[in-house]
């Protein structure tokens, strides 16, 4: 909920019985953690880097 998810969706995603690997690719995680969050942390955005290299 702190990342902006609806409380019901946050509860359902927290207790869905699936592990972290499945949840990492789920739409609720994409809603909670946008690409800008990881760029702000200084992490590489590999898809963006791949697109940039292939444009050249």
PDB file of N, CA, C and O in Angstrom:
ATOM      1  N   UNK A   1       0.825  -1.185   0.000  1.00  0.00           N
ATOM      2  CA  UNK A   1       0.000   0.000   0.000  1.00  0.00           C
ATOM      3  C   UNK A   1       0.872   1.253   0.000  1.00  0.00           C
ATOM      4  O   UNK A   1       0.486   2.286  -0.546  1.00  0.00           O
ATOM      5  N   UNK A   2       2.032   1.155   0.607  1.00  0.00           N
ATOM      6  CA  UNK A   2       2.927   2.314   0.637  1.00  0.00           C
ATOM      7  C   UNK A   2       3.414   2.692  -0.758  1.00  0.00           C
ATOM      8  O   UNK A   2       3.817   3.834  -0.977  1.00  0.00           O
ATOM      9  N   UNK A   3       3.385   1.763  -1.695  1.00  0.00           N
ATOM     10  CA  UNK A   3       3.823   2.013  -3.066  1.00  0.00           C
ATOM     11  C   UNK A   3       2.661   2.417  -3.960  1.00  0.00           C
ATOM     12  O   UNK A   3       2.834   2.543  -5.172  1.00  0.00           O
ATOM     13  N   UNK A   4       1.466   2.624  -3.377  1.00  0.00           N
ATOM     14  CA  UNK A   4       0.334   3.129  -4.137  1.00  0.00           C
ATOM     15  C   UNK A   4      -0.662   2.093  -4.614  1.00  0.00           C
ATOM     16  O   UNK A   4      -1.554   2.418  -5.399  1.00  0.00           O
ATOM     17  N   UNK A   5      -0.537   0.859  -4.165  1.00  0.00           N
ATOM     18  CA  UNK A   5      -1.505  -0.158  -4.546  1.00  0.00           C
ATOM     19  C   UNK A   5      -2.784  -0.018  -3.735  1.00  0.00           C
ATOM     20  O   UNK A   5      -2.762   0.430  -2.588  1.00  0.00           O
ATOM     21  N   UNK A   6      -3.882  -0.400  -4.338  1.00  0.00           N
ATOM     22  CA  UNK A   6      -5.156  -0.460  -3.642  1.00  0.00           C
ATOM     23  C   UNK A   6      -5.017  -1.430  -2.458  1.00  0.00           C
ATOM     24  O   UNK A   6      -4.398  -2.483  -2.612  1.00  0.00           O
ATOM     25  N   UNK A   7      -5.571  -1.106  -1.288  1.00  0.00           N
ATOM     26  CA  UNK A   7      -5.412  -1.994  -0.123  1.00  0.00           C
ATOM     27  C   UNK A   7      -5.859  -3.432  -0.366  1.00  0.00           C
ATOM     28  O   UNK A   7      -5.204  -4.367   0.095  1.00  0.00           O
ATOM     29  N   UNK A   8      -6.954  -3.618  -1.076  1.00  0.00           N
ATOM     30  CA  UNK A   8      -7.415  -4.978  -1.360  1.00  0.00           C
ATOM     31  C   UNK A   8      -6.453  -5.728  -2.252  1.00  0.00           C
ATOM     32  O   UNK A   8      -6.194  -6.912  -2.036  1.00  0.00           O
ATOM     33  N   UNK A   9      -5.919  -5.047  -3.259  1.00  0.00           N
ATOM     34  CA  UNK A   9      -4.977  -5.681  -4.178  1.00  0.00           C
ATOM     35  C   UNK A   9      -3.655  -5.964  -3.467  1.00  0.00           C
ATOM     36  O   UNK A   9      -3.033  -7.001  -3.699  1.00  0.00           O
ATOM     37  N   UNK A  10      -3.229  -5.047  -2.608  1.00  0.00           N
ATOM     38  CA  UNK A  10      -1.994  -5.255  -1.853  1.00  0.00           C
ATOM     39  C   UNK A  10      -2.126  -6.473  -0.944  1.00  0.00           C
ATOM     40  O   UNK A  10      -1.206  -7.285  -0.849  1.00  0.00           O
ATOM     41  N   UNK A  11      -3.276  -6.600  -0.273  1.00  0.00           N
ATOM     42  CA  UNK A  11      -3.486  -7.753   0.614  1.00  0.00           C
ATOM     43  C   UNK A  11      -3.509  -9.039  -0.190  1.00  0.00           C
ATOM     44  O   UNK A  11      -2.887 -10.030   0.193  1.00  0.00           O
ATOM     45  N   UNK A  12      -4.229  -9.023  -1.312  1.00  0.00           N
ATOM     46  CA  UNK A  12      -4.341 -10.223  -2.135  1.00  0.00           C
ATOM     47  C   UNK A  12      -2.986 -10.639  -2.695  1.00  0.00           C
ATOM     48  O   UNK A  12      -2.687 -11.831  -2.758  1.00  0.00           O
ATOM     49  N   UNK A  13      -2.173  -9.687  -3.097  1.00  0.00           N
ATOM     50  CA  UNK A  13      -0.861 -10.024  -3.657  1.00  0.00           C
ATOM     51  C   UNK A  13       0.114 -10.478  -2.576  1.00  0.00           C
ATOM     52  O   UNK A  13       1.006 -11.282  -2.848  1.00  0.00           O
ATOM     53  N   UNK A  14      -0.044  -9.974  -1.356  1.00  0.00           N
ATOM     54  CA  UNK A  14       0.847 -10.378  -0.262  1.00  0.00           C
ATOM     55  C   UNK A  14       0.551 -11.804   0.205  1.00  0.00           C
ATOM     56  O   UNK A  14       1.450 -12.514   0.654  1.00  0.00           O
ATOM     57  N   UNK A  15      -0.698 -12.213   0.099  1.00  0.00           N
ATOM     58  CA  UNK A  15      -1.096 -13.525   0.607  1.00  0.00           C
ATOM     59  C   UNK A  15      -1.632 -14.432  -0.498  1.00  0.00           C
ATOM     60  O   UNK A  15      -2.568 -15.201  -0.274  1.00  0.00           O
ATOM     61  N   UNK A  16      -1.043 -14.343  -1.684  1.00  0.00           N
ATOM     62  CA  UNK A  16      -1.535 -15.153  -2.796  1.00  0.00           C
ATOM     63  C   UNK A  16      -0.965 -16.575  -2.794  1.00  0.00           C
ATOM     64  O   UNK A  16      -1.369 -17.393  -3.620  1.00  0.00           O
ATOM     65  N   UNK A  17      -0.047 -16.880  -1.896  1.00  0.00           N
ATOM     66  CA  UNK A  17       0.495 -18.227  -1.800  1.00  0.00           C
ATOM     67  C   UNK A  17       1.575 -18.545  -2.822  1.00  0.00           C
ATOM     68  O   UNK A  17       2.076 -19.668  -2.878  1.00  0.00           O
ATOM     69  N   UNK A  18       1.926 -17.571  -3.616  1.00  0.00           N
ATOM     70  CA  UNK A  18       2.972 -17.787  -4.618  1.00  0.00           C
ATOM     71  C   UNK A  18       4.265 -17.178  -4.101  1.00  0.00           C
ATOM     72  O   UNK A  18       4.249 -16.294  -3.245  1.00  0.00           O
ATOM     73  N   UNK A  19       5.356 -17.648  -4.618  1.00  0.00           N
ATOM     74  CA  UNK A  19       6.652 -17.193  -4.133  1.00  0.00           C
ATOM     75  C   UNK A  19       7.119 -15.898  -4.768  1.00  0.00           C
ATOM     76  O   UNK A  19       6.441 -15.336  -5.627  1.00  0.00           O
ATOM     77  N   UNK A  20       8.285 -15.427  -4.339  1.00  0.00           N
ATOM     78  CA  UNK A  20       8.810 -14.153  -4.825  1.00  0.00           C
ATOM     79  C   UNK A  20       9.136 -14.150  -6.316  1.00  0.00           C
ATOM     80  O   UNK A  20       9.030 -13.109  -6.964  1.00  0.00           O
ATOM     81  N   UNK A  21       9.532 -15.298  -6.874  1.00  0.00           N
ATOM     82  CA  UNK A  21       9.860 -15.332  -8.304  1.00  0.00           C
ATOM     83  C   UNK A  21       8.623 -15.112  -9.145  1.00  0.00           C
ATOM     84  O   UNK A  21       8.682 -14.400 -10.147  1.00  0.00           O
ATOM     85  N   UNK A  22       7.494 -15.710  -8.762  1.00  0.00           N
ATOM     86  CA  UNK A  22       6.256 -15.510  -9.505  1.00  0.00           C
ATOM     87  C   UNK A  22       5.785 -14.065  -9.330  1.00  0.00           C
ATOM     88  O   UNK A  22       5.401 -13.407 -10.297  1.00  0.00           O
ATOM     89  N   UNK A  23       5.817 -13.586  -8.101  1.00  0.00           N
ATOM     90  CA  UNK A  23       5.347 -12.225  -7.824  1.00  0.00           C
ATOM     91  C   UNK A  23       6.205 -11.168  -8.525  1.00  0.00           C
ATOM     92  O   UNK A  23       5.710 -10.090  -8.854  1.00  0.00           O
ATOM     93  N   UNK A  24       7.470 -11.467  -8.754  1.00  0.00           N
ATOM     94  CA  UNK A  24       8.348 -10.481  -9.404  1.00  0.00           C
ATOM     95  C   UNK A  24       7.872 -10.151 -10.809  1.00  0.00           C
ATOM     96  O   UNK A  24       8.097  -9.037 -11.283  1.00  0.00           O
ATOM     97  N   UNK A  25       7.222 -11.086 -11.484  1.00  0.00           N
ATOM     98  CA  UNK A  25       6.741 -10.823 -12.836  1.00  0.00           C
ATOM     99  C   UNK A  25       5.270 -10.468 -12.909  1.00  0.00           C
ATOM    100  O   UNK A  25       4.726 -10.319 -14.004  1.00  0.00           O
ATOM    101  N   UNK A  26       4.625 -10.331 -11.785  1.00  0.00           N
ATOM    102  CA  UNK A  26       3.194 -10.060 -11.759  1.00  0.00           C
ATOM    103  C   UNK A  26       2.892  -8.585 -11.978  1.00  0.00           C
ATOM    104  O   UNK A  26       3.720  -7.719 -11.694  1.00  0.00           O
ATOM    105  N   UNK A  27       1.711  -8.316 -12.479  1.00  0.00           N
ATOM    106  CA  UNK A  27       1.338  -6.943 -12.816  1.00  0.00           C
ATOM    107  C   UNK A  27       1.295  -6.033 -11.590  1.00  0.00           C
ATOM    108  O   UNK A  27       1.585  -4.842 -11.700  1.00  0.00           O
ATOM    109  N   UNK A  28       0.939  -6.574 -10.424  1.00  0.00           N
ATOM    110  CA  UNK A  28       0.889  -5.724  -9.236  1.00  0.00           C
ATOM    111  C   UNK A  28       2.277  -5.206  -8.863  1.00  0.00           C
ATOM    112  O   UNK A  28       2.402  -4.101  -8.334  1.00  0.00           O
ATOM    113  N   UNK A  29       3.309  -5.986  -9.131  1.00  0.00           N
ATOM    114  CA  UNK A  29       4.669  -5.516  -8.848  1.00  0.00           C
ATOM    115  C   UNK A  29       5.088  -4.447  -9.852  1.00  0.00           C
ATOM    116  O   UNK A  29       5.801  -3.508  -9.500  1.00  0.00           O
ATOM    117  N   UNK A  30       4.649  -4.588 -11.096  1.00  0.00           N
ATOM    118  CA  UNK A  30       4.940  -3.561 -12.090  1.00  0.00           C
ATOM    119  C   UNK A  30       4.232  -2.255 -11.760  1.00  0.00           C
ATOM    120  O   UNK A  30       4.753  -1.176 -12.044  1.00  0.00           O
ATOM    121  N   UNK A  31       3.052  -2.346 -11.164  1.00  0.00           N
ATOM    122  CA  UNK A  31       2.330  -1.142 -10.747  1.00  0.00           C
ATOM    123  C   UNK A  31       3.006  -0.483  -9.543  1.00  0.00           C
ATOM    124  O   UNK A  31       3.077   0.743  -9.458  1.00  0.00           O
ATOM    125  N   UNK A  32       3.496  -1.294  -8.627  1.00  0.00           N
ATOM    126  CA  UNK A  32       4.100  -0.762  -7.402  1.00  0.00           C
ATOM    127  C   UNK A  32       5.513  -0.237  -7.625  1.00  0.00           C
ATOM    128  O   UNK A  32       5.907   0.759  -7.019  1.00  0.00           O
ATOM    129  N   UNK A  33       6.267  -0.893  -8.479  1.00  0.00           N
ATOM    130  CA  UNK A  33       7.662  -0.519  -8.700  1.00  0.00           C
ATOM    131  C   UNK A  33       7.884  -0.234 -10.182  1.00  0.00           C
ATOM    132  O   UNK A  33       8.156  -1.143 -10.965  1.00  0.00           O
ATOM    133  N   UNK A  34       7.767   1.007 -10.547  1.00  0.00           N
ATOM    134  CA  UNK A  34       7.976   1.433 -11.929  1.00  0.00           C
ATOM    135  C   UNK A  34       9.468   1.465 -12.234  1.00  0.00           C
ATOM    136  O   UNK A  34      10.301   1.406 -11.329  1.00  0.00           O
ATOM    137  N   UNK A  35       9.789   1.557 -13.502  1.00  0.00           N
ATOM    138  CA  UNK A  35      11.182   1.585 -13.945  1.00  0.00           C
ATOM    139  C   UNK A  35      11.943   2.750 -13.320  1.00  0.00           C
ATOM    140  O   UNK A  35      13.117   2.609 -12.978  1.00  0.00           O
ATOM    141  N   UNK A  36      11.295   3.882 -13.171  1.00  0.00           N
ATOM    142  CA  UNK A  36      11.947   5.065 -12.611  1.00  0.00           C
ATOM    143  C   UNK A  36      12.466   4.806 -11.200  1.00  0.00           C
ATOM    144  O   UNK A  36      13.479   5.384 -10.804  1.00  0.00           O
ATOM    145  N   UNK A  37      11.800   3.960 -10.444  1.00  0.00           N
ATOM    146  CA  UNK A  37      12.243   3.617  -9.097  1.00  0.00           C
ATOM    147  C   UNK A  37      13.632   2.991  -9.130  1.00  0.00           C
ATOM    148  O   UNK A  37      14.503   3.352  -8.339  1.00  0.00           O
ATOM    149  N   UNK A  38      13.832   2.051 -10.049  1.00  0.00           N
ATOM    150  CA  UNK A  38      15.105   1.356 -10.138  1.00  0.00           C
ATOM    151  C   UNK A  38      16.193   2.229 -10.763  1.00  0.00           C
ATOM    152  O   UNK A  38      17.362   2.127 -10.391  1.00  0.00           O
ATOM    153  N   UNK A  39      15.816   3.077 -11.704  1.00  0.00           N
ATOM    154  CA  UNK A  39      16.770   4.024 -12.289  1.00  0.00           C
ATOM    155  C   UNK A  39      17.250   4.995 -11.218  1.00  0.00           C
ATOM    156  O   UNK A  39      18.431   5.339 -11.170  1.00  0.00           O
ATOM    157  N   UNK A  40      16.338   5.434 -10.362  1.00  0.00           N
ATOM    158  CA  UNK A  40      16.692   6.335  -9.262  1.00  0.00           C
ATOM    159  C   UNK A  40      17.684   5.675  -8.302  1.00  0.00           C
ATOM    160  O   UNK A  40      18.519   6.360  -7.710  1.00  0.00           O
ATOM    161  N   UNK A  41      17.600   4.364  -8.146  1.00  0.00           N
ATOM    162  CA  UNK A  41      18.542   3.635  -7.294  1.00  0.00           C
ATOM    163  C   UNK A  41      19.904   3.453  -7.958  1.00  0.00           C
ATOM    164  O   UNK A  41      20.853   2.995  -7.322  1.00  0.00           O
ATOM    165  N   UNK A  42      19.997   3.812  -9.238  1.00  0.00           N
ATOM    166  CA  UNK A  42      21.256   3.686  -9.947  1.00  0.00           C
ATOM    167  C   UNK A  42      21.438   2.349 -10.642  1.00  0.00           C
ATOM    168  O   UNK A  42      22.537   2.017 -11.085  1.00  0.00           O
ATOM    169  N   UNK A  43      20.352   1.578 -10.739  1.00  0.00           N
ATOM    170  CA  UNK A  43      20.428   0.283 -11.400  1.00  0.00           C
ATOM    171  C   UNK A  43      20.266   0.450 -12.907  1.00  0.00           C
ATOM    172  O   UNK A  43      19.594   1.372 -13.369  1.00  0.00           O
ATOM    173  N   UNK A  44      20.874  -0.433 -13.653  1.00  0.00           N
ATOM    174  CA  UNK A  44      20.783  -0.369 -15.101  1.00  0.00           C
ATOM    175  C   UNK A  44      19.418  -0.847 -15.569  1.00  0.00           C
ATOM    176  O   UNK A  44      18.847  -1.786 -15.014  1.00  0.00           O
ATOM    177  N   UNK A  45      18.916  -0.200 -16.578  1.00  0.00           N
ATOM    178  CA  UNK A  45      17.672  -0.587 -17.217  1.00  0.00           C
ATOM    179  C   UNK A  45      18.075  -1.291 -18.506  1.00  0.00           C
ATOM    180  O   UNK A  45      18.298  -0.645 -19.530  1.00  0.00           O
ATOM    181  N   UNK A  46      18.167  -2.617 -18.453  1.00  0.00           N
ATOM    182  CA  UNK A  46      18.760  -3.388 -19.539  1.00  0.00           C
ATOM    183  C   UNK A  46      17.978  -3.290 -20.840  1.00  0.00           C
ATOM    184  O   UNK A  46      18.586  -3.256 -21.911  1.00  0.00           O
ATOM    185  N   UNK A  47      16.680  -3.244 -20.785  1.00  0.00           N
ATOM    186  CA  UNK A  47      15.907  -3.131 -22.027  1.00  0.00           C
ATOM    187  C   UNK A  47      16.178  -1.788 -22.685  1.00  0.00           C
ATOM    188  O   UNK A  47      16.332  -1.718 -23.905  1.00  0.00           O
ATOM    189  N   UNK A  48      16.238  -0.723 -21.897  1.00  0.00           N
ATOM    190  CA  UNK A  48      16.548   0.590 -22.441  1.00  0.00           C
ATOM    191  C   UNK A  48      17.947   0.639 -23.030  1.00  0.00           C
ATOM    192  O   UNK A  48      18.159   1.237 -24.086  1.00  0.00           O
ATOM    193  N   UNK A  49      18.897   0.017 -22.357  1.00  0.00           N
ATOM    194  CA  UNK A  49      20.267  -0.037 -22.858  1.00  0.00           C
ATOM    195  C   UNK A  49      20.345  -0.845 -24.155  1.00  0.00           C
ATOM    196  O   UNK A  49      21.059  -0.471 -25.086  1.00  0.00           O
ATOM    197  N   UNK A  50      19.620  -1.934 -24.206  1.00  0.00           N
ATOM    198  CA  UNK A  50      19.583  -2.777 -25.419  1.00  0.00           C
ATOM    199  C   UNK A  50      18.994  -1.985 -26.586  1.00  0.00           C
ATOM    200  O   UNK A  50      19.531  -2.026 -27.693  1.00  0.00           O
ATOM    201  N   UNK A  51      17.915  -1.277 -26.352  1.00  0.00           N
ATOM    202  CA  UNK A  51      17.297  -0.467 -27.422  1.00  0.00           C
ATOM    203  C   UNK A  51      18.231   0.628 -27.889  1.00  0.00           C
ATOM    204  O   UNK A  51      18.303   0.919 -29.083  1.00  0.00           O
ATOM    205  N   UNK A  52      18.944   1.235 -26.963  1.00  0.00           N
ATOM    206  CA  UNK A  52      19.874   2.308 -27.314  1.00  0.00           C
ATOM    207  C   UNK A  52      21.026   1.773 -28.181  1.00  0.00           C
ATOM    208  O   UNK A  52      21.410   2.407 -29.164  1.00  0.00           O
ATOM    209  N   UNK A  53      21.563   0.631 -27.821  1.00  0.00           N
ATOM    210  CA  UNK A  53      22.681   0.039 -28.568  1.00  0.00           C
ATOM    211  C   UNK A  53      22.217  -0.392 -29.964  1.00  0.00           C
ATOM    212  O   UNK A  53      22.942  -0.205 -30.941  1.00  0.00           O
ATOM    213  N   UNK A  54      21.036  -0.956 -30.057  1.00  0.00           N
ATOM    214  CA  UNK A  54      20.548  -1.428 -31.347  1.00  0.00           C
ATOM    215  C   UNK A  54      20.140  -0.292 -32.286  1.00  0.00           C
ATOM    216  O   UNK A  54      20.037  -0.502 -33.494  1.00  0.00           O
ATOM    217  N   UNK A  55      19.907   0.902 -31.748  1.00  0.00           N
ATOM    218  CA  UNK A  55      19.584   2.058 -32.583  1.00  0.00           C
ATOM    219  C   UNK A  55      20.798   2.583 -33.326  1.00  0.00           C
ATOM    220  O   UNK A  55      20.679   3.148 -34.413  1.00  0.00           O
ATOM    221  N   UNK A  56      21.965   2.392 -32.730  1.00  0.00           N
ATOM    222  CA  UNK A  56      23.195   2.962 -33.296  1.00  0.00           C
ATOM    223  C   UNK A  56      23.619   2.268 -34.573  1.00  0.00           C
ATOM    224  O   UNK A  56      24.633   2.634 -35.167  1.00  0.00           O
TER     225      UNK A  56
END
